Amino acid sequence: MNNVVLIGRLTRDPEVRYVSESQMAVATFTLAIDRAGKDKGADFPRITCFGKTAELVERFITKGRLVAVQGRIQTGSYKNKEGATVYTTDVVADRVEFLDRGDKADSGSGSGFGFERQDARGVPGIPEGFQALEDDDDIPF
């Protein structure tokens, strides 16, 4: 089984590119993950995600944001300019969960989910892609 779950903070803004043939988004970023126990310190795995997940990462997360990543470990290798083989280990993310509040446009006070959007009266609005509940009876639990 190849499954990994990580929680950490982005070390810098994600880098996003689009595959030329399919126009699929590919986002890469690095997490700082604290170690527990005697061996204090941090690890810095590189995370790669594709498609809608990559587009959401580009839109909503920035350096310093706390995220949870679920995915798999993938290893690879390539030859560098000197001809030496360089081995790589990456996490390919299936899911990226945003764990703290923050907005890419205003890193600090808002929420990347749009909860801080306001209407003309200054009342918090409904996030994009969601609809209002008429009353508590609409909640399915």
Phi and psi in degrees as GROMACS dihedral restraints (atoms count N, CA, C in turn):
[ dihedral_restraints ]
;  ai    aj    ak    al  type     phi  dphi    fc
    3     4     5     6     1  -121.9    20    10
    4     5     6     7     1    93.2    20    10
    6     7     8     9     1  -142.3    20    10
    7     8     9    10     1   135.0    20    10
    9    10    11    12     1  -137.8    20    10
   10    11    12    13     1   141.9    20    10
   12    13    14    15     1  -128.3    20    10
   13    14    15    16     1   125.8    20    10
   15    16    17    18     1  -129.2    20    10
   16    17    18    19     1   147.3    20    10
   18    19    20    21     1  -129.6    20    10
   19    20    21    22     1   126.3    20    10
   21    22    23    24     1  -168.5    20    10
   22    23    24    25     1  -177.5    20    10
   24    25    26    27     1  -109.6    20    10
   25    26    27    28     1   143.4    20    10
   27    28    29    30     1   -66.8    20    10
   28    29    30    31     1   136.0    20    10
   30    31    32    33     1   -83.1    20    10
   31    32    33    34     1   -21.1    20    10
   33    34    35    36     1  -161.6    20    10
   34    35    36    37     1   171.5    20    10
   36    37    38    39     1   -60.2    20    10
   37    38    39    40     1   146.3    20    10
   39    40    41    42     1   -63.8    20    10
   40    41    42    43     1   149.0    20    10
   42    43    44    45     1  -101.3    20    10
   43    44    45    46     1   127.6    20    10
   45    46    47    48     1  -122.9    20    10
   46    47    48    49     1   134.9    20    10
   48    49    50    51     1  -136.0    20    10
   49    50    51    52     1   165.8    20    10
   51    52    53    54     1  -120.2    20    10
   52    53    54    55     1   131.7    20    10
   54    55    56    57     1   -67.1    20    10
   55    56    57    58     1   127.2    20    10
   57    58    59    60     1   -61.8    20    10
   58    59    60    61     1   -39.0    20    10
   60    61    62    63     1   -72.1    20    10
   61    62    63    64     1   -46.0    20    10
   63    64    65    66     1  -105.2    20    10
   64    65    66    67     1    -7.8    20    10
   66    67    68    69     1    58.8    20    10
   67    68    69    70     1    26.6    20    10
   69    70    71    72     1   -78.8    20    10
   70    71    72    73     1   135.4    20    10
   72    73    74    75     1   -75.7    20    10
   73    74    75    76     1   141.3    20    10
   75    76    77    78     1  -131.2    20    10
   76    77    78    79     1   118.6    20    10
   78    79    80    81     1  -112.3    20    10
   79    80    81    82     1   139.5    20    10
   81    82    83    84     1  -129.5    20    10
   82    83    84    85     1   142.2    20    10
   84    85    86    87     1  -156.3    20    10
   85    86    87    88     1   166.2    20    10
   87    88    89    90     1  -118.5    20    10
   88    89    90    91     1   137.2    20    10
   90    91    92    93     1  -104.2    20    10
   91    92    93    94     1   145.2    20    10
   93    94    95    96     1  -100.1    20    10
   94    95    96    97     1   118.2    20    10
   96    97    98    99     1  -120.6    20    10
   97    98    99   100     1   119.3    20    10
   99   100   101   102     1   -68.0    20    10
  100   101   102   103     1   142.2    20    10
  102   103   104   105     1   -92.1    20    10
  103   104   105   106     1   145.7    20    10
  105   106   107   108     1  -102.3    20    10
  106   107   108   109     1   164.6    20    10
  108   109   110   111     1    87.0    20    10
  109   110   111   112     1  -158.1    20    10
  111   112   113   114     1   -64.7    20    10
  112   113   114   115     1   -35.5    20    10
  114   115   116   117     1   -86.5    20    10
  115   116   117   118     1    64.5    20    10
  117   118   119   120     1   -61.4    20    10
  118   119   120   121     1   151.4    20    10
  120   121   122   123     1   148.6    20    10
  121   122   123   124     1  -156.6    20    10
  123   124   125   126     1  -146.9    20    10
  124   125   126   127     1   154.6    20    10
  126   127   128   129     1  -113.0    20    10
  127   128   129   130     1   155.0    20    10
  129   130   131   132     1  -133.1    20    10
  130   131   132   133     1    70.7    20    10
  132   133   134   135     1   -74.3    20    10
  133   134   135   136     1   147.0    20    10
  135   136   137   138     1   -88.0    20    10
  136   137   138   139     1   133.7    20    10
  138   139   140   141     1  -113.8    20    10
  139   140   141   142     1   136.8    20    10
  141   142   143   144     1  -126.4    20    10
  142   143   144   145     1   135.8    20    10
  144   145   146   147     1  -139.0    20    10
  145   146   147   148     1   160.5    20    10
  147   148   149   150     1  -127.4    20    10
  148   149   150   151     1   162.5    20    10
  150   151   152   153     1    62.7    20    10
  151   152   153   154     1  -136.4    20    10
  153   154   155   156     1   -60.3    20    10
  154   155   156   157     1   -38.5    20    10
  156   157   158   159     1   -59.9    20    10
  157   158   159   160     1   -44.0    20    10
  159   160   161   162     1   -63.4    20    10
  160   161   162   163     1   -39.3    20    10
  162   163   164   165     1   -65.7    20    10
  163   164   165   166     1   -39.5    20    10
  165   166   167   168     1   -66.2    20    10
  166   167   168   169     1   -40.7    20    10
  168   169   170   171     1   -59.8    20    10
  169   170   171   172     1   -45.9    20    10
  171   172   173   174     1   -60.9    20    10
  172   173   174   175     1   -39.3    20    10
  174   175   176   177     1   -77.9    20    10
  175   176   177   178     1   -35.6    20    10
  177   178   179   180     1  -116.4    20    10
  178   179   180   181     1   -17.4    20    10
  180   181   182   183     1  -115.5    20    10
  181   182   183   184     1   147.8    20    10
  183   184   185   186     1  -138.7    20    10
  184   185   186   187     1   175.2    20    10
  186   187   188   189     1   -50.6    20    10
  187   188   189   190     1   133.0    20    10
  189   190   191   192     1    92.2    20    10
  190   191   192   193     1   -14.4    20    10
  192   193   194   195     1   -69.0    20    10
  193   194   195   196     1   141.5    20    10
  195   196   197   198     1   -88.0    20    10
  196   197   198   199     1   124.1    20    10
  198   199   200   201     1  -135.8    20    10
  199   200   201   202     1   155.9    20    10
  201   202   203   204     1  -110.9    20    10
  202   203   204   205     1   138.5    20    10
  204   205   206   207     1  -125.1    20    10
  205   206   207   208     1   131.3    20    10
  207   208   209   210     1  -119.3    20    10
  208   209   210   211     1   132.2    20    10
  210   211   212   213     1  -176.2    20    10
  211   212   213   214     1  -146.6    20    10
  213   214   215   216     1  -137.0    20    10
  214   215   216   217     1   156.1    20    10
  216   217   218   219     1   -88.1    20    10
  217   218   219   220     1   137.0    20    10
  219   220   221   222     1  -131.9    20    10
  220   221   222   223     1   130.4    20    10
  222   223   224   225     1  -108.0    20    10
  223   224   225   226     1   157.3    20    10
  225   226   227   228     1  -162.4    20    10
  226   227   228   229     1  -176.6    20    10
  228   229   230   231     1  -156.1    20    10
  229   230   231   232     1   159.0    20    10
  231   232   233   234     1  -153.2    20    10
  232   233   234   235     1   164.8    20    10
  234   235   236   237     1   -96.3    20    10
  235   236   237   238     1   129.4    20    10
  237   238   239   240     1   -83.8    20    10
  238   239   240   241     1  -175.9    20    10
  240   241   242   243     1   -60.4    20    10
  241   242   243   244     1   -30.8    20    10
  243   244   245   246     1   -84.3    20    10
  244   245   246   247     1    -2.1    20    10
  246   247   248   249     1    88.4    20    10
  247   248   249   250     1     1.5    20    10
  249   250   251   252     1   -80.9    20    10
  250   251   252   253     1   146.4    20    10
  252   253   254   255     1   -81.2    20    10
  253   254   255   256     1   129.4    20    10
  255   256   257   258     1  -112.3    20    10
  256   257   258   259     1   126.5    20    10
  258   259   260   261     1   -96.8    20    10
  259   260   261   262     1   140.0    20    10
  261   262   263   264     1  -123.4    20    10
  262   263   264   265     1   151.1    20    10
  264   265   266   267     1  -134.8    20    10
  265   266   267   268     1   120.8    20    10
  267   268   269   270     1  -126.6    20    10
  268   269   270   271     1   160.3    20    10
  270   271   272   273     1  -106.6    20    10
  271   272   273   274     1   122.6    20    10
  273   274   275   276     1   -95.2    20    10
  274   275   276   277     1   112.7    20    10
  276   277   278   279     1   -85.3    20    10
  277   278   279   280     1   131.3    20    10
  279   280   281   282     1   -91.7    20    10
  280   281   282   283     1   -33.3    20    10
  282   283   284   285     1  -136.7    20    10
  283   284   285   286     1   141.5    20    10
  285   286   287   288     1  -129.5    20    10
  286   287   288   289     1   118.6    20    10
  288   289   290   291     1  -105.3    20    10
  289   290   291   292     1   132.8    20    10
  291   292   293   294     1   -86.8    20    10
  292   293   294   295     1   121.2    20    10
  294   295   296   297     1  -102.8    20    10
  295   296   297   298     1   -13.2    20    10
  297   298   299   300     1  -127.4    20    10
  298   299   300   301     1   167.9    20    10
  300   301   302   303     1   -85.8    20    10
  301   302   303   304     1   149.7    20    10
  303   304   305   306     1   163.0    20    10
  304   305   306   307     1   157.0    20    10
  306   307   308   309     1  -131.4    20    10
  307   308   309   310     1   134.9    20    10
  309   310   311   312     1   -57.5    20    10
  310   311   312   313     1   -37.6    20    10
  312   313   314   315     1   -74.4    20    10
  313   314   315   316     1   -26.1    20    10
  315   316   317   318     1  -140.2    20    10
  316   317   318   319     1    78.2    20    10
  318   319   320   321     1   -65.2    20    10
  319   320   321   322     1    97.4    20    10
  321   322   323   324     1   155.1    20    10
  322   323   324   325     1   -65.5    20    10
  324   325   326   327     1   -91.6    20    10
  325   326   327   328     1   -29.5    20    10
  327   328   329   330     1   -93.7    20    10
  328   329   330   331     1  -166.4    20    10
  330   331   332   333     1  -123.7    20    10
  331   332   333   334     1   136.3    20    10
  333   334   335   336     1   -63.3    20    10
  334   335   336   337     1   -12.4    20    10
  336   337   338   339     1   -91.0    20    10
  337   338   339   340     1    -1.0    20    10
  339   340   341   342     1    86.6    20    10
  340   341   342   343     1    10.6    20    10
  342   343   344   345     1   -68.1    20    10
  343   344   345   346     1   -17.9    20    10
  345   346   347   348     1   -93.4    20    10
  346   347   348   349     1     1.0    20    10
  348   349   350   351     1   -62.8    20    10
  349   350   351   352     1   143.7    20    10
  351   352   353   354     1  -127.6    20    10
  352   353   354   355     1   151.0    20    10
  354   355   356   357     1   -84.9    20    10
  355   356   357   358     1  -172.8    20    10
  357   358   359   360     1   -62.3    20    10
  358   359   360   361     1   -25.5    20    10
  360   361   362   363     1   -86.0    20    10
  361   362   363   364     1    -2.1    20    10
  363   364   365   366     1    85.8    20    10
  364   365   366   367     1    10.3    20    10
  366   367   368   369     1   -86.7    20    10
  367   368   369   370     1   134.0    20    10
  369   370   371   372     1   -54.7    20    10
  370   371   372   373     1   134.9    20    10
  372   373   374   375     1   -94.9    20    10
  373   374   375   376     1  -174.3    20    10
  375   376   377   378     1   -92.7    20    10
  376   377   378   379     1   131.6    20    10
  378   379   380   381     1   -59.3    20    10
  379   380   381   382     1   150.1    20    10
  381   382   383   384     1   -56.8    20    10
  382   383   384   385     1   133.6    20    10
  384   385   386   387     1    90.5    20    10
  385   386   387   388     1    -2.3    20    10
  387   388   389   390     1  -115.6    20    10
  388   389   390   391     1   163.6    20    10
  390   391   392   393     1  -129.5    20    10
  391   392   393   394     1   156.7    20    10
  393   394   395   396     1   -73.1    20    10
  394   395   396   397     1   145.7    20    10
  396   397   398   399     1   -91.0    20    10
  397   398   399   400     1   136.8    20    10
  399   400   401   402     1   -72.1    20    10
  400   401   402   403     1   -42.3    20    10
  402   403   404   405     1  -157.3    20    10
  403   404   405   406     1   179.1    20    10
  405   406   407   408     1   -64.3    20    10
  406   407   408   409     1   -17.5    20    10
  408   409   410   411     1   -68.7    20    10
  409   410   411   412     1   -16.9    20    10
  411   412   413   414     1   -79.3    20    10
  412   413   414   415     1   -12.2    20    10
  414   415   416   417     1   -78.0    20    10
  415   416   417   418     1   126.5    20    10
  417   418   419   420     1   -78.7    20    10
  418   419   420   421     1     9.0    20    10
